[in-house]
Amino acid sequence: MDKRKIIGSLFMGFAFFSVAVNAQQPLYKNATLPVEERVNDLLGRMTLEEKILQLNQYTLGRNNNENNLGEAIKQIPAGIGSLIYFDETPELRNAMQKRAMEETRLGIPLIFGYDVIHGFRTVYPISLAQACSWSTSLVEDACATAAMEARKSGVDWTFSPMIDVARDGRWGRISEGYGEDPYTNAAFCVASVNGYQGDDLKSSDRVAACLKHYVGYGASEAGMDYVYTEISNQTLWDTYLPPYEAGIKAGAQTVMSSFNDISGTPGSGNHYTMTEILKNRWKHDGFVVSDWSAVPQLIAQGAAADSKDAARVAFNAGLEMDMMGRCYDKHLETLVKEGTVSMERIDDAVRRILRVKFRLGLFENPYTPVAKPEERFLLPQSKAVAERLAEECIVLLKNEGGILPLQPEGASTTTIAVMGPLLDAEKELLGNWNGHGRAEDVYPIKKALQEEFAGRANLLFHAGCPFDGDDESQFASALEVARQADVLLLFMGERHNWSGENCVRSTIELPDVQSAFIAEMKKAGKPIVLILANGRPLALSNVEPLCDAIVEMWQPGVPGGKPVAGVLSGRVNPSGKLSVTFPRATGQIPIYYNRRKSARPESGKYQDIPSTPLYEFGYGLSYTHFAYGDLSLSKSSVSAGEKLVAQISVTNVGKCDGAETVHWFISDPACRITRPNKELKHFEKQPIKAGETKIFRFEIDPMRDLSFVDADGQHFLEPGEYYVMVGGQKVKLEIHE
Ligand code: GLC
């Protein structure tokens, strides 16, 4: 028989064999079939008990979230849908996965989730700081790093990004989102989803994203946590939903329902948000997971009579997976048999969860290869991304007389006193929700300054004062050190756990002992540079007059003191701009840039302080200066469907290279629904060398950029007068029929 026939018969044999094998294996195990076919085949094989188990999430491994200690589940059913995975190596995860794959009838893999909020082990700046970089590409890169570390450590799914618009600094979770503005949260949401999910969820470097906390959690009354939020449908649509709509369009696979009560219907029992909007309007085909125990918490909120009622309310509202609530596993079977929960809803919920598991490739690759920590953690390229991002988050708030950068080239050796509770406090620089971050990974402030100023300055270190309390016992010795110095660097601010979940503060001023310390150091008569590491906006009116310069370094994560050392020496030209307003006083809260207009703009103000913020949204100084040219529009009058281009030139007229973010706002002076006085609709950051001019453009699509949304979520664009605003300029634009 000639060669061709041999090859032909081998091929036929193989083809027959593979058909035979496929014929034997169930369709859902055939990776060549479309996901929907596999989902339907598997669903059709499942019993009600197996379906209900998929709708539950327990925990596995070390539980390091102080707010829900001790709720570990001892006996985990092998067929459960998901686990929150607290370890940083995949062995335990793989052992549990083996139970799911081998001890269950259908071998449905678990999906393992975890709070990878701003880094897994290579922790980078908190989200509120990330937004101050105005660099969506850097944030995407950082999230991609976090995804790689997480997936290679046994986590397939992160409970991130948090995209809750927040305007109350007393609420500790303001640190976890991207600030006060809907558009900013939407832009960084998309960057995060793209960074986490990439374009191939099966990749061993990607994880499923989770948009949270759906929805309106940031409107927490009085800045408290877990409480009521008064949100009209109008505000729901024009303020809190836009980041979620953007994230769904970007392909986010999951959403987490929120703790808060949304004007009488808690987020975790809200059919309007979880079904009518998310599923029916936005066609989301992934699934909703509850926040931790949010299902049984419906009882505490007065929305359910008992845990069975809570399961019914949450499940029928469109919440697919019960995180640690133990309501679905206990009651759904009874509810189905009673007819208060339909099999159609059960099947839809299970389909959504199976769909995400198939998309993640978990049926083909249920196990995480075990790699050495050094093969995935703290890689040079990962740390480089974190450092770049930390540099670009730094906001220079004040620089009286150009005292910064210290020691312009050629100056004589300077004696610098470095003081404050942040010295030797690396853990605090990790920020909250720091995953598997470790204090020893953080670049110490002292070490960074010693390296930065080696041979150029004499550094004197002194702890100065505590973070809080009333111990002033070191003030006198600190003042002695201050008197020996030419300039004082005071590193002040917050501990990592003063912000984040369940971290509410009644005031956003610095603690009294820190303010008193700054006032005491002022007695030395030397210039003071205040460097802040904090997880919320701060009210600085009582210390701002005492400081010649103020640098907001936020909580940078692993890069620690290195980025800010670069800013202090001039190696890094600060380019951050605020993503959240810094008020003068706590009493001004809520305060944010895009407020609606007053009936009497010149009246109704505070009698005791100016009614303006201390530092407004978008504020940030540079070591150089940028001159803005004239704002121009390619057209001054267009129809709703006609696009146009706004542009402006920006020249670096200073002596050093820098980077400038241009924020583009629009305003609509008169509309059937009142609108904010201005709305951010585009931003762009560009490096601009000394003497160089760059052009910034905003391609305006009127329906996208000028329209508004009504209380039913309908977007509309009225003909009439609009304004495009940038850098203090505004130009009129006519929209005609
Ligand atoms: C927490 C938080 C949520 C987190 C979840 C899992 O209570 O509210 O943001 O993702 O539980 O830890």
Boltz pocket constraint, residues with backbone or C-beta under 6 A from the ligand:
constraints:
  - pocket:
      binder: B
      contacts: [[A, 65], [A, 67], [A, 115], [A, 159], [A, 212], [A, 291], [A, 292], [A, 501]]
      max_distance: 6.0
